Amino acid sequence: MPGSATEPLTPATAPPVPDLGADGAPGPEGRAMQTLAMLAARRSSRLSRFFWTALGGLLAFIVSVAAWDFVTGLLQRSAALGGVALILLGVVALALLLVILRELATFSRLRRLDALHQQANAAIAAQDLEQARAVFDRLMRFYAQRDDTAWGRDRLAERRDEVMDADGLLTMLERELLAPLDGAATREVELAARTVAAVTALVPITLADMIAALSANLRMIRRIAEIYGGRGGLLGSIRLARAVLTHLVATGIVAVGDDMISSIAGGGVLARVSRRFGEGVVNGALTARVGVAAMEVCRPLPFRALTRPSVGALVKRALAGVFDRSDG
């Protein structure tokens, strides 16, 4: 008989894959993304911050003294070798200074984006035309060096004085200037969601899930910040990622049990495939949520005239062709 102890198990005689959630089997949870979110949102204590700061200072002092002793030792042995070592040490110090300056520029650009966002909200709340025009002018200067916004800036410059209300002026600014940037940011979110879902579904190693989710989300947040005018510094990206994930945890948006994710992960299609694939889709959906939150944080204007991207639509486009959406 098929499936008996004497006959080897084959794909034709293998038992069907159980439904997700049936017979007590747990459904997909998006564990990798939820773990990353909880770790990012955890606030470190003052004692731990003091410890790591002191340890970092000690290591920097040790490295500096060791480098100085190395250079002075070479100078005593050979002026030529010591000179080369001194030049190389200066080059390293210059590179470190440039990295620090780039990180400071990153934080400065992010603060400017946040200030524009707050000023726009204030202008909309007060319906203040002069304040809205100040936001308009600041945003035009902010994107003055961007070739991909040249066409929109030219159209806006011609129509600036024609609009006589704050809401209409900012609506025009959002449609003409930010719509192409929203499209580029949306494509980055879809790419990250697809990457995380694919790695989770194909690599059955939990640590690989977390590494893939971490790298994909950091890269996505960094690219979104660059699209909207931020810089690509490492520390700035980490700080922005922490802020985004902390916001998601605080608002409960990383929960899996809502209608959107339930409809994606527990519907008729994924109930017929492996739990691993369902876990990948949930991780991809949570990645898309992080991406939408990053767009809201990095965008210089709030979503008003244009609709905020739908997480469900983002996931469906990101996974288009991966599975058949029909229940038949």
N, C-alpha and C positions, 0 to 999 in steps of 0.2 A: 504494500500500500504506500502511496506517496506520503513522505514525511515520517515513515517508520524508522525504527532504530537501525535497520539493516541498510537503508537507502540514504546516501549522503544528501544533505540539505542543499538545494539549489534555489536560484531566484524564482523558479516556477513553483517550487513546493514550499517556499518560505511563508510563514504566516503574515497576514496583512499588518501594516504599521498601525498601531493603536491611535485612536483619536487623541488630540491634545486635550488634556484635562479629563479624559475618560478613565474610569476605573481607578480614580485617585491619583492618576499621573499628573504632576504639576505642569501648568502651562508655561510658556516662555515669559521670562521676567526681565530680560535686558540687564542681567546681573553686572556685566562689565561696565556699562555706562552708569548704572546706579552706584556702583562702588567708587568709580572715579568722581562722581558728583559729591558723594558723601565725604571722600577724602579731601577734595578741594574746598568744601564748605567748612571743614573742621577748623576752628579757630585755635591757634597755638597759644599756649600760656606765656605770660611774661617771663617766667623762669626759663622756658625752652628757648624763647627768642634771645634772652640774655646769654644763654649757654652757646648757641650757635654763632652769635655775634662775637663773643669772646674767642671761640675756637677759630673762627675765620680770621680775626685779627692776629691770633698767635701764629697760625699757618702762614699768613702773609709776611709777618715779621721774620719767621724762620727762613722762608724762601728768599727774602730780601738779603738777610745776613749771609746766607749760603752763596748767593750770587755775587755779593760784594767780595767775600773771601776768595771765591773762585777767580774773579777778575784781578784782584790785587796779588794773588799768588802767581798768576800767569805773568803779570807785569814784572814781578821780581825775577822770574825765570827768563822771560824773553819779552822785550819791549814790543816786538812785532805781534806775537801771539796775544799779549795783553791788550794791544790796541784793537786787534780784530774782535776779541771778546768784548771790549768796551763798546765798540760800534754796534755789535749785535745786541748787547744789552740795551743800548739806546733805542735801537729799532723796535725791540720788544716793548719797551716802555712807551714809545710813540704809538704803537699799535694798540696798546691797552688804553691809552688816553683817547684815541679815536673811537674805540668801542664804548668807552664811558660817555663821550660826547654824543654818540649816536643814540645810546639809551636815554640820555637826558632829552634829546630831540624827540624821541618816541613819546615820552611822558608829556612833553610840551604839546605835541600835536593831539594827543588824546584829550588833554585838558581843553584845548581849543574846540575840539568837536563837542565835548560835553558842555562847554560854555555856550556854543551856538545852539545846541539843543534846548538848554534852559531858557535862553533869550527868546527863542522862537515860541516856546510854550507860554512865556510871559506876554509876548506880543499878541498871541492868539487869545489868551484869557482876557486881556485888557482891550482887545480890538484897537490897538494903537498903531496907526499908520506909520508914524515916524520911527517907532521901534521896529516895525516890520521892514521898513526900508533900510534901517541899520543892519538888520540880519541879512537882507538881500545883498547889500554892499560887502559885508564881511564874507559872505559865502562866495561871492563872485571873486573876491581877492584870494580866498582860500584855494579855489580851483583855477586860478589864473594861469598856472604853468601846466595844466593838464590838457594834452591834445585831444583826449577823448571827450572832453566837455566843451570844446571850442564852438561847435555848432549850436549847442544849447545856450551858451553864454552870449553868442551873437544875437540870437533871437530875443533873449531876455533883455539885453541892453537896449534894444529898439523899443520894447514895450514897457519898460520900467515905469515911466511917468504916466502911462495910460491908465493904470489900475489905481483906483482911489480908495480901496479898503484893504485892511491888513490881511484878512482871510483870503481874499482873491489874489493878492500879491504873493503870499506864501504858497498858495495852491499852484499858481503858475510856475513858481520857482521849483516846486517839487516835481511837477510834471515834466518840465523841460530839462532840468538839470540832473535830477536824481533817478529818473526812470531807467536810463541806461546802466547806471551804477547798481540799481536794484537787480536788474537782469544778470549782471556779472556776478553779484554776490549770491544770487539764487543758484546759479550754476555751480559755484563752489560748494554750497550746501549739499546739492544733489550728488556731487562727486564724493564728498566725505561720507554721506549716508550710504552710498553704494559700496564704498571701500570697507567701511565697518561691517556692513551686513554680509559682504562676501567673505571676509576673513573669519567672522564668527561662524558662518555656515560651513566653511570648508576646512577650517583648522580646529580640531577638537581639543584644544589646549586652553585652559582658562587664562593663563598668563599671557598667551599670544593675543587673546581677545582684548585684554586690558592694554597691552602695549600698542596694538593696532588702533584701539579707540583713542588712547591718549595722543599718539602721534597725529592721527587724522584730525582730531578735534583741535589740537594746537595749530596745525597747519591751516585748517579752515578758518579759525578765528584770526590768525595772522593775515591771511589773504583778504578776509572781509575788511579788516582794519585798513589794509593797504588800498583796497578798492575805494573806500570812502575817504581816503586822504590821510590815514594814520601811517606811521612808520613801522618797519618790520623788525624791531629790536626783540631780542629773546626775552629779556626781563619784562618789557612792556607787554609782549604776547602772553606771558605767564600770568602777569597781574590782571590783564583783561580777561583771560580764561577763568581765573579764580573768581573775579567779580561776576561773570556771567553765570557760572555754575552755582555760586552762592545765591544769586537771585533765583535761579530755578529751584534750588532746594527750599529756600525760604517761602516760595509761593506754591510749593507742592507740585510743580509741573513735571517733575521727573517720575511721578507715580505712573505705574503701568496700567492700573485698573480703570482708566477712564474710557469713555466711549470710543475715542479715536483709535487708540492702540488696540482696544478689544476688537474693533471692527477689522483692523488690519491683521492682527495675530491670531484671532480666534474665529475667523470666518470660515466659510465652507471650503476655501482653497487650502489654507495652511493646516486645517484640521486633518487633511489627508496626507500630509508630508511629515518629514521628521521634525522632532522637537528642536534640533539644532538649527534648522532653517528658520523656524519660528523665532528662536532666540536671536538669530541674525537680523531678522526684520525688525524686531523690537529695539535692538541696539541701533539699527539704522534710523528708526523713527525718533529715538531719543537724541541721536546725533543731529537730526534735522531740527529738533526743538532747540538744541544748543545753538545751531546756526541762525535760526530766526531771532533768538534772544540776542546773539552777537550783532545781527543787523540792526536791531532796535537800539543797542548800546552805542554802536559806532556811527549810525546814521545821524547827520547833523540836524535833520528835521524829523519830527514824529510822523508816523504814518497817518495821514488824514485824507488827502485827495486820492492817493493810491492805497490799495488794499494790502494789508500785511500778508505775506505769503502763507498759504495754508500748509500745515505740516503733512496732512494726509495727501494733498496733491503733490508735494515735494517727494514724499516716499514713493508714490505710485510712479512718478516720472523717473525717479532714480532707479527703481527696480523694474522698469518696463522691459518686458521680454524675458525676465528671469523666471516668472511663473505665470501660468494662465489664470487670469482673473475670473474666468467663468466658473461657476459651481458645477457645471456639467462635466 
